[in-house]
Structures are given as structure tokens and as C-alpha cells.
Amino acid sequence: MCTLVETPDITVLLDAGVSLCPYRFQLPPHPFEFRAIEKLRRRIAEAADKAEVVTISHYHFDHHTPSFEDWIVNWTEKNETARQIYLDKKVLVKNPRDKINSSQRHRAWLAWLFQKTCGKFAKVLEKADGKQFLFGKETVLRFSEAVFHGPENSMLGWVVMTLVQYENERFMFAPDLQGPISTHTLNLIIRAKPQVVMVGGPPFYLSGYKVSEAELQLGLKNLTKLVEVVPLTILEHHTLRDELWRQRTEQAYAKAVEVGHEVMTAAEFAENKNSFLEAKRKSLYVENPPSKEFEKWMKKDFKKKSTVKPPI
């Protein structure tokens, strides 16, 4: 969900991270996915060169860049990848010590490690929960209170949302809300009155596993309320990990059409084609079998693979 936002006063890079799911359908990432993350890492680096401010909404690795070497999930060189992103930036982060549950404590420890390693490259490193920051005369960054990463009392913890406002234009960055499933979070977004919102949508692929069907339906109901109020909704992340995502979100799309609003993916917003590589991982392996060299690399243990780039 890494997003670059520019105003006449400031350029902000939101959640400067990208990662691959190490196993989906009992399969590691396909070579096409590794090629994609290699390309996206370059694009994030280019975006970071333009940005003066970088944010971290929470401490999942697809939302910030860690300092360790890892070529299977995060595509990071030790220290260097993160240094290039955070060097001399004002880095505004979710408080790593507040509202961190058991599943996030390890990541909170990594956040502490980040502060001691790559965080030292930042010009300013500041907790942002519930705060607002003025840049120039007209640009305000408003950070929400910490809200649930999905359902109320979610085991996945909390995130902070970011509203970027320039004069009367308002863009809301609302990652990993899983709908939003939380009606309280939905109301916070609606009260912010964004003209554009980027939101993760319901994680249908987790149905019956980490999220109940009732919670997914609540997330879809709240998403439908959101698109009714917000002129443009950019639907990203969790929802798109299910190949049937478009059919499953039909009621939200129908409501947007009914009221004259739009729903689209980030790729569509950027006038690019959708790829959905993770959702199609099984078919990618069938239709585009990897090389023998890649298969040999896959047989290495996880730790060894993390320190050796795959032959893609």
C-alpha cells in the first residue's frame, strides 16, 4: 500500500514497505512475484528520494522497511535498503509502546531495533498517534488514534490512519482495517470527510481462519457505507488476495454506481493493469513453471534462502 502524496508544501511517503507472503497455497512466491518486488523496491527508493516525510502506520513488514537482510519476504539488503528510505527524513510512526498486543510485540521489538539502527538515519523520529502536523501554510497531516487492525479486539493489533489535507482537498490513508470491520473506525473516516480514501477491504481469503464470516460480512457492509459517502475509494491489499474479490465486493461497487461514486484499485488509479500475482500463485506455478535453478534455490532452508537472492 506504499503511497506517495505530494502537495505544494510537502511530499509524504506513506508506509514505505513491500513484502511477499512466504507461503500461500503451500507455495513460496513465484519468480514473477520476485521480479515484481524487485521492481517495486526500486520505485519505493525513487519515491523516497522525493519525500521529506515518511510514515509507519504499524509494524507489519509490508508497511515499513526493516534493517536486516532478507531476499525472500522483504527484498532488503542489510541496513542499506532502509537507510536509503529513511535517511534525513522526518519519520512519523505509530507509537511502538502503546496498544501493542502479543502478536505485535515481536514487531514492536523490531520497531525498537529500527529506531536504534536505521532510525538513527532519520532527521526526526516522532510518535504520531492522535497528532497533527502543519507543513507550509496549507498542508496538514492528521493521524488518528490507534484503531483496530480489523475486528474489535483483533489479535492483529492496532494501526494509525493518516489524513493528508491541503486547503479543501483531503486524502485518507486507511491501511489494514479489513473492511473496515470496526464501525468505530468507519465513523472516524466518515467524520474526516475525505474525497479520496485508500482502504484494504475485507480479507475474504482469511474466512474461517483468522476472520469469521460474520466479521467479513460486517466489513463488506461498512465498506459499502464508505463508498456511499466518499467520492473515490481505492480498494487495495487484503481484498485483492482472493481471486473472487470482484464478485465478493459487488454490493459495494453497485452502491458506488448508484450514488455516482467510484471504486478502483491502485493499479487502475495509476492507469495500469491489475496483476493479482499472489492470488494467482497456484496457477502461475502451473502455467509458468520455474527454472531448475529456482527449484534448487527453493529447497534451501528458509534462513539460507533469506541471504541468497533467488535466480529469477
LINCOR-V855634 format. One record per helix or strand of 3 or more residues. SS is the DSSP state (A for helix, B for strand). FROM is the first residue (numbers start at 0). LEN is the number of residues. Records with the same first field share a line. If there is no record, write none. Layout:
BEGIN
SS->FROM-LEN + FROM-LEN
END
This chain:
BEGIN
B->2-4 + 10-4 + 52-4 + 89-4 + 123-4 + 131-4 + 138-5 + 161-5 + 168-6 + 195-4 + 231-4 + 261-3
A->30-20 + 79-7 + 101-15 + 117-4 + 182-10 + 203-3 + 212-17 + 238-3 + 244-4 + 249-10 + 265-4 + 280-7 + 291-7 + 301-5
END
